Amino acid sequence: MASSAEREWMAQAIEFLSSPVPEPVLDEGVLVLADVLSAAVAGADTAANERVATGMQVAAGNASIVGTGRTASPGNAALVNGTTAISAEIEEGHNRGGHVGAGIVAGGFALGEAADADGESLLEGIVKAYELCTRIEHAIWSMKDRLDDVTPWHLRDPHGTWTTVGPAVAGAIAMGCDDETVVEAFRLGANLAVLSMHDPYREGSPARNVTSGLSTQVGVNAALLADAGLAGSRAAIREVYDPLREMDETSFDRSFGELGEAWSITENYYKFTPSCWYTHAPLAALDTVVDDVRVDEVESIDVFTYNRASALDHTDCATPTSGKFSTPYVLARKLIGDGADLWLDDFDESSLSDPATRALADRVGLHRDPEYEDRFPDHRSARVEVTHTDGTTLEAECVDAPGDHRNFPGNDALEGKFERLLETRLDAGATDALEVLLDVRHRSVRDVGAALRTA
């Protein structure tokens, strides 16, 4: 028998899964879908991902491997798309929910396309899965410090470890499963976790990114198992999630109690630079003074930020992922590029090996700031101090980086990003593909898949 605590929050989740989603919230789901799938198209353009996306043996099916001309079984398509969606490090996320959108969209999209679902059903699944996943991930923040003491950091990929529930729920709803089956898909997904044994900084992005793909594939399988009649384990839910609740009882109960009233998907962030979100506040702070920086005369750059962001201090960036997770590299690249916005090619081999960028990155230091730590995770803030050789100093602060829901540059800028990502693989078809993505509420999921495949 499940504990009363489990029954309470699970009952709230179950009731939510059978409730309607308001129209404005579904519109937010459109942007999340477009963000993830355009990122997946661009992610298919990296060498390692392209070899997998175009060359891996896949089971036959009608789920699209986006950015290619291939279709595959839902599981194989979810594996590839879930991997490519995070490869560029430009997909959306949530300050209190980690990176949940990638798996949710990739998994729901694969099962929705295979089932010939309508776009409205897919969006309903994406939104509901997003709300559950952000609340579970927020609860897991309570135990991250304990995990840090006993396990290597790279076992806990935020795109993969705890995100199996997302594609399970989104996929089951997109398939048209009844309420009871959707609940069992939720339980099955919540019973599962995918761990990575790779170090992405040294081994490269495919090693880390495939964790997201595998997690997405597991979630897809959970939905298919539930649809076939398999039930999830109540005991496992109790043993795993009750202790999470006890670590932060008030917050946990409140977040699940607000299901259907407060919508996490309306409080997410969108990236306009392809790097870890932890680097965006320092980058935005630097951007406000970049025109006054005399690059050849920079003696040091000091970044003050919250504890987790202060760990991104490495300067030996041999792989794209290591560069995307290096605040020194990102700031140095910004200055070496005369203040231009960073894009995908700023993390290619020639950029990573640029001597001037490397030399400047070595002069960047990161420091923990108690004030910013107190604001974390709701605000991912930073302050930057640039000191020149003559002693003159420039200082700037960013509380919420551009793309955060409190500092959002608008839909036009976001749609411009989508189209730019789609152009990496779809060329002239990018504009049409964007139109289909943004009109998904009035399209079939197969229409979306066809628009995202190459000829």
N, C-alpha and C positions, 0 to 999 in steps of 0.2 A: 504494500500500500504506500502511496506517495505521501510525503509529509504535507502538513497544512500549508507550509510556506510554498512548496512546489505547486500545490493545487491552486493557491491564490494567484501567483503570477502566470502559471500556465492557463488558468481559466481566463485571465485577462487577454492573453495572447490568442487563445482559441476564439473568444468572442470577437476580437479585432479581425481575425482572418475571414470572418463571415460578414463583416460590415462593409458598407459602401465607402468609396474614396471620393472626396470632394473634387469637383472639376478643376479648380486652380491647382490642386496638388497633383492631379494627373498631368497637368501642363508642366509641372516641375519634373515629373518623370520623363517627359519627352526630352528635356535637356540632358538629363543623366544618361538616357539611352544614346542620344546623339554623341555625347561626349565620349562615352566608353567605346562605341563602335567606330567612331572616327579615329580614336587613338589606336584601336586594334588594327585598322587598315594601315596606318602609318607604321605600327610595330611590325607588320609583316614585311617591311622593306629592309630590315636589318639582315645582314648576311646569314647569321645562324638561324633566325626565325624563318627566313625565306626557304632555306634548305628543308626545314621541317614542314612548313606550310605547303610547299609544292612537291616535296619528295617523300614524306612519310607514308607508309602503307596505311590506309584507312579503310574501315568498313563502309560499304556502300550506304548511301542515304541522301536525303535532300536538304540537309542542314548546311548552310554556306560556311566555308572557310573564307572569311572576308579578306579582301585585298588580293585574292587569287581567283582563278576560274573554277575552283574545285568545290564539290559538295561531299558530304560524308555523313556518317551516322551522328546522332546528336552528341554522343559521348566524345567522339573524336573531334568534332567541330568545336565543342566546348573546351576541350583540352587545348587546341591550337589558339582559338580566339581568346581564351582566358589568359594564355601566355603572352600573346602579342599585345593585348590591351594594356598591360602594365609596362611593357618594354621601353617605351619612350619616356616613362615617368611623367606623363602629362595628363593622366586621367584624374577625375575628380576624387574628393574625399570628404571626410567629416572630422572636425576637431575632436569630437567625443565618440566617434565611431570608427576611426581608422579608415582603411580602404576597403569598402564593402561593395561599391558599385560595380567594379570590374567583373567579379564572379557572378553577381546577381544578373547583370545584363547578359553576359556571355552564355550563362546557363539557361536563363529564361528564353533568350533569343533562339538558341539551338532547339529546345523542345517546342517552342511556339511555332517555329518554322516547320519542323517535322510534322506537327499536328495540324498544319494549315490554319493556325489561329488568326484571329483578327488583332490588329494593333492595340485596341482598347483592352483586351484581355491581358496581353503582354504587359501593358503599362500598369494595370491593376496589380499584377503579380510583382513587378519590379518595386512599386511603391510599398506594398505590404512587406515584402522581404527586406527592403531597406530599413523600414521602421523597426523590425525585429532585430536585425543584425546590428544596427547602431546601439541598441540598448544592451545587447549581449556583449558587444565589444567594449562598451563603456564600463560594464561590470568587471570585465577582465583587466581593465587598467588597474584595478585595486590590487591585483596580485602580480603585476609586472615587476615591481621592485623585488619581490621574493624570488621570482624566476631569474632575475638578473644575477642573484647570488649563487644560483645552483646550475644554470644551464648556459651554454654559449648563446650569445645574442642572435646568431643567425639561424637558430632553430625556430625562431618565432617570427616568421615572415608575416607582416600584417595583412598581406593580400591573400594568404593561403591558410594559415593555421586554423583560424576559427570561422572561416567564411563559408563552410560547406552548407550551412543552413540556408543561405541566400539563394543559390541556384536551385536548391531543392524546393523551396516555397514558390519562387517565381515561376519555375518550370511547371510545377503541378497546377498552379492557377492558369497559366497560359495554355496548358493541355486541356483545360476544362474539367479537371477532376472535381468530385464533389467535396463538400466541406470536410467530411471525415477523412478522406484521403489526403487532403492538403495538410491537415493536422498531423497525420502520420508521416508525411514527407518532412514536416518541420521537426518532428521528434527524431526521425532517422538522421537528418542532416545535423541536428544538434548533438547527436551521439558520436559524431565523427570529427576527426581532426587530421590535418595533413602537416607533417613536419618536414623541414628541409635540413639536409646535412651539408649544404653547400656554403661556401664563402663567396658571395658575389663580387666583392671588391677585387679579389685576386683572380678568381676563375672566370669572371665575366657575367654579363647579365643573363644569358640563357639558363645558367645553373640556378639562379634565384627566381627568375620569372616563371619557370616551368612549375614551381610550387603553386602559383596561382592557377595555372591551367589544370593541374592535377586536382586541386581542391574543387575547381568548377566541375570537372568531370565526375568527381565523387558525389557532388550535390545533384548533378543530373541523374546519376545512377540511383540516388536515394529517392528522387521523384518517380523514377520508373519502377523501383521496387515497391513503393507505396501504392502506385497505380495497379501493381500486380497483386496487392493484398497483404504485403508484409507490414507488420506493425513495428514502431520504434520502441525502444526500451524505456519504460518508466523509471526503473531502478537506476539506470545510468544518468538520466536527467536529474534525479534526486542527488546522487552521489557527486556529480560534477557541479551542478548549478546552485544547489543549496549553500555550499560553502562560499561561493561567489557572492551570493546575497548577504550572507552574514558579515562579509568584510565591509560592506557599505549598504546596510539595510535600508536606511532612509532614502538614499538616492535610487537604489534598485527598485524599491517598491513604488516610488514616485514615478520613475520613468515608465514602468509598465502600466501603472495606473493612468498615465496620460496618453496611452495609445488611442489614436483616433481623435485626440484633441490637440496635442502638440505634435507637429510633423517635423521629424529630423531632416527629411529630404529638402525642406525649405530653408535649412540652416547649414547647408554644405559649403564647400569651396570649390572653385574651378581654377585650374592652373593655366597660366599663360606663358610659363617658362618650364621647359622639360627637365625639372630637377626636383629633388626631395622637397616637400612642403616646408621642412625645417629651414631650408636655405632661403625661402622667399621673403621673410621679414628683413633679414640682413640685406638682401639684394634690393628690396624696395627702399630701405633707409639710405643705402648708398646712392640709389638713383636720384634722390632729392638733392644731392650735392655733387653729383658726378661731373657736372660742367665746370666745377671749380677745383677739381682734383688735377694736380700736375703730376701725371703718371710717372714721368721720369724722375720726379723728386720725392716719391713716396718712400718714407722710411719705415712706416709700420701702419697696419690697419688692425684695430682692436674691435672685436665683436663681443658684445655683452648680451646674453640671452639665457633662456631657461636651460635646465640641466641636460635634458636629452639632446637638445640642439647643439649644446656646447661640445658634444662628443663627435660631431662631424668635422674634426680638425685635421684629418689626414691630408697630406699634400702629394703623396706618391700615387697619382691617378693613372693606372695603366689600362683600365677598362672604362667603357662608357658609364657603367653603373657607379664605379668609384668616383668618377668626376661628378656625376649627378648627386652624389651623397657627400660632396666635399664643399663646405662653405668657402674655404680659401680658394679653391679652383673657380667656383662660380663667380666670386667677387673679382678675382684677378681677370677672368675672361671678360667680364663686363667692362673693366677699365681698359684692357688691351684692345677691345673692340670699339674704343672711343664712345662708350656709353650706349651702344646699340643693344636692343633687346636680344637676349640669347634665344637660339633656336636649335633644332636637331643637329645641325652640322657643327655646332660649338662643342659637341661631345664626340666627334669622330676622331680617328687616329691622329690626323695631322694637328688638330686643335689640342688634343691631350698632350702631344709631344712638343708643343711650341715652347721654345726656351724662354721667351719673354713672359709667357703666362706662368710657367713653372717658377721662375725666379720671383715674380710678384706674389704668387701664392705662398711662397715660403716666408713672406713678411706679414702674413695674416695670422693673428692669434685669437683664440676663442676663450671666453671667460664666463663662468656661471654668475648669474645675477639673481639674488634672492627675490627682488620685486617681480621679475618676469617669471620666476618659478612659481610664485604665488598665484599668478594669473593663469598659469597652464593647468589644464589643456584648453580652457575656453578661449584664451587668447594666446597666439604663438608670436610673441613680440621680440624685438631686438633693437639694440642701439649700436651704431657704428661710429668709431672715431678714426679719422684718417690723419696721420701725422706726417708732415713733410720734413725734409732734411733741414730746413731753416727754422724748424720749431713751430710753424703755423699748423693749426689743427682745425679740421672740419668735423662737425658732429651732427648726427641725425638719428631719429628714432622712427620706428614703424610699429604700431600697436597691432594692426590687422593688415596683412598683406593684400594687395590687389587680387581680386578673385574670391576673397572671403565674402560671405553673404552680407557683412557689414561694410564692405568696401568693394562692391561689385561694379565693374565698368560698364555693364549693360549687355543686353542680348546681342546687339550688333557686333560688339567686340568678340563675344563668345562664338557667334555663328561664323565670324571671320576665321577664328581659330579652327573650327570644325572643317571648313572648306580647305584651309591650308593643309590640314592633316590628310584629308581625303585625296588631295592632289598628288600626294607622294606615290600613290599606286593607281589611281583612277583617271589621272590626267584630265581630259576634257569632260569626262563623265562626273567629275566631282560636284559640279553645280547641280546637276540633276539628282545625284545621290543625296545631297544635302536637302533638297526640296522634299524628297521622299521621307527622309529621316524626320524632318520637322512636321510632316503631315502624317505621321505614323498612326495617329488616332483614327484616320479615315482610310487606312490601307490594311492590307493583309501583311502578316509577318514575312510571307514569301516575297511580297513586293519589295520589302526592305532588303532581304537577302539578295535578290536579283540585282538591285541597284548597287550593292556593295561588292559584287564580283566583277572581275575583269573579263574582257571578251575572250 
